[in-house]
Amino acid sequence: MVRHRVAGRKLGRPTAQRVALLRALASQLIIHERIITTEAKAKEARSFTEKMITYGKKGTLHHRRLATAKIPNKTVVRKIFDDLAPRYSNRAGGYTRIIKLGRRKGDAAPLAQLELV
C-alpha cells in the first residue's frame, strides 16, 4: 500500500492517546513558549498550535469555542486570545520555530526545541 495523500504522523499511539499528547504539547508550548521534545512530535505539535493561534487571531466567539473544544483549558485559551493573537496580528502564519538539538542520550531519538517566534 502507498501513503498517497495521508497526512499526519501516528507517533506510535492509538488515536485517543495521540490527540491527548498533541493537546498537552500545544498547551505547554503556549504556557511556557518553548518546549523540548522529539522532532516528529514537534512537527505535529507545530501545526496543531498554529491552528489554535489562527483561531485566536480571528477572535470571534465561534473561534474561541473551537479552540476550547481542541484544548479544554481556559487559561491556555485565554492566553491565545488575549496575549498571542495581538502579538501575531501582523504575521501571516509561521508562529513557531523548530530548532534541532541532536540526539537523546538514552535512545538516540532526535530532539528538537519548539518555540514561539
Buried (B, 14 or more C-beta within 10 A) or exposed (E): EEEEEEEEEEEEEEEEEBEEBBBBBBBBBBEEBEBEBBBBBBBBBBEBBBBBBBBBBEBEEEBBEBBBEBBEBEEBBEBBBEEBBEBBEEEEEEBBBBEEBEEEEEEEEEBBBBBBE
